[in-house]
Amino acid sequence: MHGDTDGFYSWTASDSDGRGSCGITGELERATELLRQALESLAPGATGSVQVVRLDRYASAPSYIYGTTALCLRRVRAADVSS
């Protein structure tokens, strides 16, 4: 991260029907938990990710600059998980 920006984590979850949710938080652990909760509310096959973002302080309107993807998850049916 650059010294002139604030670091955050963006999380996004969606399913094949276009349902989903997203958000921004300052902690990777919180973003991961919010993503996990969002995926639990969606149908099997839903996917999500957590991405590093920083505030673009030079933009004329508030915006984020998206960086690397820190985590990708996919919701599976319980029967698809082997013991």
C-alpha positions in Angstrom: 0.0 0.0 0.0 1.1 3.5 -0.6 1.6 6.0 2.2 -1.0 8.4 0.8 -3.8 5.8 0.8 -5.9 3.8 3.2 -6.0 0.0 2.8 -9.2 -1.9 2.8 -10.7 -5.3 1.7 -13.6 -5.6 -0.7 -15.7 -8.8 -0.6 -18.2 -9.9 -3.2 -20.5 -12.9 -3.3 -22.9 -13.9 -6.1 -24.8 -16.9 -7.6 -25.9 -17.8 -11.1 -29.2 -16.0 -10.6 -27.5 -12.7 -10.1 -28.3 -12.6 -6.4 -25.5 -11.6 -4.0 -24.0 -9.0 -1.8 -20.8 -7.1 -1.3 -19.0 -4.7 1.1 -15.8 -3.1 2.3 -14.0 -3.5 5.6 -10.6 -2.6 7.1 -9.8 -6.2 8.2 -9.0 -9.3 6.1 -10.5 -11.6 8.8 -13.8 -9.6 8.9 -14.0 -9.6 5.1 -13.5 -13.3 5.1 -16.2 -13.9 7.6 -18.7 -11.6 5.9 -18.0 -13.4 2.6 -18.5 -16.8 4.2 -21.9 -15.6 5.7 -23.0 -14.2 2.4 -22.2 -17.4 0.5 -24.2 -19.5 3.1 -27.3 -17.5 2.2 -26.9 -18.2 -1.6 -27.4 -21.4 -3.6 -24.7 -24.0 -4.1 -22.3 -23.0 -6.8 -22.2 -19.4 -5.6 -18.8 -17.8 -5.7 -17.1 -15.0 -3.9 -13.8 -13.3 -3.4 -11.9 -10.8 -1.2 -9.8 -8.2 -2.9 -7.3 -5.7 -1.6 -8.4 -2.1 -2.3 -7.2 1.3 -1.5 -8.9 4.7 -1.4 -8.1 6.8 -4.5 -7.4 10.2 -2.9 -6.9 11.9 -6.2 -10.2 11.0 -7.8 -12.8 13.8 -8.1 -15.5 11.5 -6.5 -14.8 8.9 -3.8 -13.6 5.7 -5.4 -11.3 2.7 -4.8 -8.4 1.3 -6.7 -8.7 -2.5 -6.7 -5.5 -4.6 -6.2 -4.8 -8.3 -5.8 -7.3 -11.0 -4.9 -6.6 -12.3 -1.4 -9.2 -15.1 -1.3 -11.7 -17.0 -3.6 -14.5 -19.2 -2.3 -17.2 -21.4 -3.8 -20.3 -22.7 -2.0 -20.8 -26.5 -2.4 -23.6 -28.7 -1.4 -22.9 -30.7 1.9 -23.1 -33.9 -0.1 -20.2 -32.6 -2.3 -17.9 -32.4 0.7 -16.0 -35.6 1.4 -15.1 -36.6 4.9 
